[in-house]
Amino acid sequence: MKISVRTVLCGMLATAAIGAGGMAAAQPYPAKAIRMIFPFPPGGPTDLLGRAIAQKMSDQIGQQVVADNRPGAGGNLGLELAAKSPADGYTIVLTSPLIALGPLLYSKLNYDPFKDLQPLSLVATIQNVLLVHPSVPAKTLKDLIQIASKSPGKLSYGSGGVGTTTHLAPELMKSLTKTNIVHVPYKGSGLALIGLMGGDVDVLIMAVPASAPQVQSGKVRALAVLSDKRAVALPNVPTTKEAGFEGLEVPIWYGILTTTGTPKDIVARLHTELVKALTSAELKERLTSAGIEPMNSTPEQFAAFIRSENTRFAKVIKDAGIKPE
């Protein structure tokens, strides 16, 4: 059977038309706004961090990255919402250590942080500092541990609530040093700081940006920064390692995830844009001026880090007798 040139050309044109239609259907990502869920109320350093990243990413990709504050259930509401969103790359979520600690602190989660959320990158850390009331006769971390060892149960520490970093960091210190310091929970770290300044508690571990002014004014005394390097705002305060205590590095860390099942090419694109934003001079300056240190990682590194933090604090939570809610 003879096939005319006309038939061949018509076939080629039809194929091209089908291909063009397919390309039109598969629009390049992102084709619309991306929602960034914040499992926290508006305001504060966490909100500043998320909005700064969202703005920078918006500038880069030509689509809006829209902030969506979803506080509630200790932060689990926002994470659950992200976990149950379509796996299309149009929902991402900013998380704190809750993503690692949630399974240890809550008996009934409506999502699995290890299975339902795809890590993209660690994005930032905020340093913590160990503070004491000026009446406590401790000038160094070693002094404090000696006092606590000689008088078990005499000293007390405040926290922003059960299961927070301000609670678990002192419990880690107690576990490592075999000391007994009584826990006094407050409804928020701000109230805990007021309690420390008033002498109602003796010790508090808190974020550097929120407590540096009180240290500088002499209202509280800083003994050590729980980090591998000194804080810019408190240059004369040694790190816990410099003070002679290994393994007591406990920053407040943040990362961004998306829904598990998101196509690999979209995960890669989101990661690329995050790293580009986090390494920009503009964003670095904006965050560091607020006491936030930007960082980045691969998705695999972030996933491994979440697992390691879960393992690290599982024993601490068990030894402290913290029961899942």
C-alpha positions in Angstrom: 0.0 0.0 0.0 1.3 3.4 -1.0 1.4 6.1 1.7 1.3 9.6 0.3 3.5 12.4 1.5 0.3 14.2 2.5 -0.7 11.4 4.8 2.7 11.4 6.5 2.6 15.1 7.0 -0.9 15.0 8.4 0.2 12.3 10.8 3.2 14.4 11.9 1.0 17.4 12.4 -1.4 15.4 14.5 1.4 14.0 16.6 2.8 17.5 17.1 -0.7 18.8 18.1 -1.1 16.0 20.7 2.4 16.7 22.1 1.6 20.4 22.3 -1.6 19.6 24.1 0.3 17.4 26.6 2.9 20.1 27.3 0.1 22.6 27.9 -1.5 20.2 30.4 1.8 19.7 32.2 2.4 23.2 33.3 5.8 24.0 34.7 6.0 24.1 38.5 5.0 26.2 40.2 2.0 27.3 38.3 0.2 28.9 41.3 0.8 30.2 44.8 2.5 27.9 47.4 1.1 27.8 50.9 3.7 27.8 53.8 2.0 26.6 57.0 3.3 28.0 60.3 2.1 25.8 63.2 2.6 28.9 65.5 0.7 32.1 66.2 1.7 35.3 64.4 4.6 37.3 65.9 8.0 36.4 67.4 11.2 35.0 65.8 9.6 31.9 64.3 7.0 34.0 62.4 9.8 36.4 61.3 11.9 33.4 60.0 9.0 31.9 58.0 7.9 35.1 56.4 11.4 36.1 55.5 11.9 32.8 53.7 8.5 33.0 52.1 9.2 36.5 50.7 12.6 35.5 49.3 11.2 32.4 47.6 8.3 34.4 46.2 10.9 36.8 44.6 12.8 33.8 43.1 10.0 31.7 41.7 7.6 34.3 40.4 4.7 32.9 42.4 3.6 33.9 45.9 4.6 31.8 48.9 1.7 32.6 51.2 2.1 32.5 55.0 -0.7 30.5 56.8 -0.5 30.6 60.6 -2.2 27.5 62.0 -1.5 27.3 65.7 -3.2 24.8 67.9 -2.6 21.4 69.7 0.9 22.4 70.6 1.8 22.8 66.9 0.4 19.5 65.8 -2.6 21.1 64.0 -0.4 22.7 61.4 1.7 19.6 60.9 -1.3 17.5 60.5 -2.8 19.9 57.9 0.4 19.7 55.9 0.6 15.9 56.2 -2.9 15.5 54.8 -2.6 18.1 52.0 -2.3 17.0 48.3 1.2 15.8 47.5 1.6 18.3 44.7 4.2 20.7 46.1 1.8 23.5 46.8 1.9 23.0 50.6 5.0 23.3 52.7 5.3 23.6 56.5 7.8 25.2 58.8 8.5 23.0 61.8 10.4 23.2 65.1 11.8 20.3 67.2 8.1 19.2 67.6 8.5 17.1 64.4 11.0 14.9 66.2 9.6 15.1 69.7 5.8 14.8 68.9 5.7 11.0 68.9 7.4 11.1 72.4 5.1 13.7 73.9 1.7 12.8 72.4 0.1 9.4 72.5 -2.4 10.1 69.7 -1.2 12.0 66.7 -3.4 12.1 63.6 -0.4 11.9 61.4 3.0 10.1 61.3 5.8 12.7 61.2 8.2 10.0 59.9 5.9 8.7 57.1 3.5 11.5 56.1 5.9 14.4 55.8 8.9 14.7 53.3 11.8 16.7 54.7 13.2 19.4 52.5 15.9 21.2 54.5 16.9 22.4 57.9 16.6 26.2 57.6 17.8 27.9 60.8 18.8 27.6 64.5 18.5 29.9 67.4 21.0 29.5 70.3 19.9 28.8 73.8 21.7 30.1 76.9 21.7 28.8 80.5 20.8 31.6 82.9 20.7 31.9 86.7 19.3 34.4 89.1 22.0 36.7 90.5 21.4 35.4 94.0 22.7 31.9 92.9 26.4 31.7 93.9 27.5 30.2 90.6 29.8 32.0 88.2 30.3 29.1 85.9 28.4 26.0 84.8 30.7 23.8 86.9 29.8 25.9 89.9 26.1 25.3 89.3 26.5 21.6 88.9 28.5 21.4 92.1 25.8 23.3 94.0 23.1 21.1 92.5 25.1 17.9 93.4 25.7 19.0 97.0 22.0 20.0 97.6 19.7 17.7 95.5 16.3 19.3 95.0 17.3 22.7 96.4 17.6 24.5 93.1 14.7 24.9 90.7 14.4 25.7 87.0 11.6 27.4 85.1 10.4 26.4 81.6 7.9 27.6 79.1 5.8 24.4 79.5 6.1 20.6 79.5 7.8 19.2 76.4 9.3 22.5 75.2 13.0 23.0 74.6 13.1 25.1 77.8 12.0 22.0 79.6 13.9 19.2 77.8 17.3 21.0 77.7 17.5 21.3 81.5 16.4 17.6 81.8 19.2 16.7 79.4 21.6 18.6 81.6 20.3 16.8 84.7 20.7 13.5 82.9 24.2 14.2 81.8 25.3 15.5 85.2 23.3 13.2 87.5 21.8 16.2 89.4 18.3 16.9 90.8 16.9 20.4 89.9 13.2 20.8 90.4 11.0 21.7 87.4 8.6 24.7 87.6 6.6 25.0 84.4 5.1 28.3 83.3 2.7 29.2 80.6 5.3 30.4 78.1 9.0 31.2 78.2 8.3 34.9 78.7 6.6 34.2 82.0 9.5 31.9 83.0 12.0 34.7 82.4 9.9 37.0 84.6 10.0 34.2 87.2 13.7 34.0 87.0 14.2 37.7 87.3 11.9 37.8 90.3 13.8 35.0 92.0 10.9 32.6 91.9 13.2 30.0 90.2 17.0 29.7 90.1 17.7 28.5 86.6 16.3 28.9 83.1 17.5 27.9 79.6 16.2 30.3 77.0 16.7 31.6 73.5 19.6 34.2 73.3 17.7 36.9 71.4 14.9 37.0 74.1 17.2 37.0 77.1 20.4 38.9 76.0 19.0 42.3 77.1 18.3 40.9 80.6 21.9 39.5 80.8 23.4 42.8 79.6 21.4 44.7 82.2 22.5 42.4 85.0 19.0 41.2 85.8 20.1 37.6 85.2 23.5 35.9 84.8 24.5 33.8 81.8 26.7 30.8 82.5 26.9 29.0 79.1 25.6 29.0 75.6 24.2 25.6 74.6 25.9 25.6 71.2 29.1 24.7 69.4 30.0 28.4 69.1 29.6 31.6 71.2 26.6 33.9 70.7 27.3 37.2 68.9 25.0 38.9 71.4 26.9 37.4 74.4 30.5 37.1 73.3 31.9 36.7 76.8 29.8 33.7 77.6 31.5 30.3 77.0 29.8 27.4 75.2 28.9 24.4 77.2 31.8 22.5 75.6 34.2 25.3 76.6 32.7 25.1 80.1 33.6 21.4 80.2 30.3 19.7 79.3 30.1 17.7 76.0 26.7 16.8 74.5 24.8 19.7 75.9 24.4 21.5 72.6 20.6 22.2 72.4 19.7 24.9 69.9 16.1 25.7 68.8 16.1 24.4 65.2 13.7 24.8 62.3 13.1 23.0 59.1 10.7 22.9 56.2 8.9 19.8 54.9 6.2 19.0 52.3 3.7 16.2 52.0 5.1 12.7 51.4 4.5 11.5 47.9 5.3 14.8 46.3 7.1 14.1 42.9 10.8 13.9 43.2 11.4 16.7 40.7 9.2 19.1 42.7 11.0 18.1 45.9 14.3 18.9 44.2 13.0 22.2 42.9 11.7 23.2 46.4 15.0 22.2 47.9 17.0 24.2 45.4 14.9 27.4 45.9 15.2 27.0 49.7 18.9 26.7 49.6 19.1 29.7 47.2 17.1 31.8 49.6 18.9 30.7 52.7 22.3 31.4 51.2 21.4 34.9 49.9 23.2 37.8 51.5 19.9 39.7 52.0 18.2 36.9 53.9 21.3 36.1 56.0 21.6 39.7 57.1 17.9 40.0 58.0 17.9 36.8 60.0 21.3 37.2 61.8 20.3 40.7 62.9 17.4 39.0 64.8 19.6 36.4 66.4 18.6 33.6 63.9 21.3 31.7 62.1 20.3 30.5 58.7 21.5 27.1 57.5 20.6 24.4 55.0 20.9 20.7 54.4 19.9 18.0 52.0 16.5 16.3 52.4 18.3 13.1 53.5 20.4 14.9 56.1 17.3 16.6 57.5 15.5 13.3 57.7 18.4 11.7 59.5 18.6 14.6 61.9 14.9 14.3 62.8 15.5 10.6 63.7 18.6 11.4 65.7 16.8 14.1 67.8 14.0 11.6 68.4 16.4 9.0 69.7 18.4 11.6 71.7 15.5 12.8 73.7 13.6 9.5 74.1 15.7 8.6 77.1 15.6 12.1 78.5 11.8 12.1 78.4 11.6 8.7 79.9 14.0 9.4 82.7 12.2 12.7 83.5 8.9 10.8 83.8 7.2 12.9 81.2 4.1 11.0 80.1 2.6 11.4 76.6 -0.6 13.5 76.6 
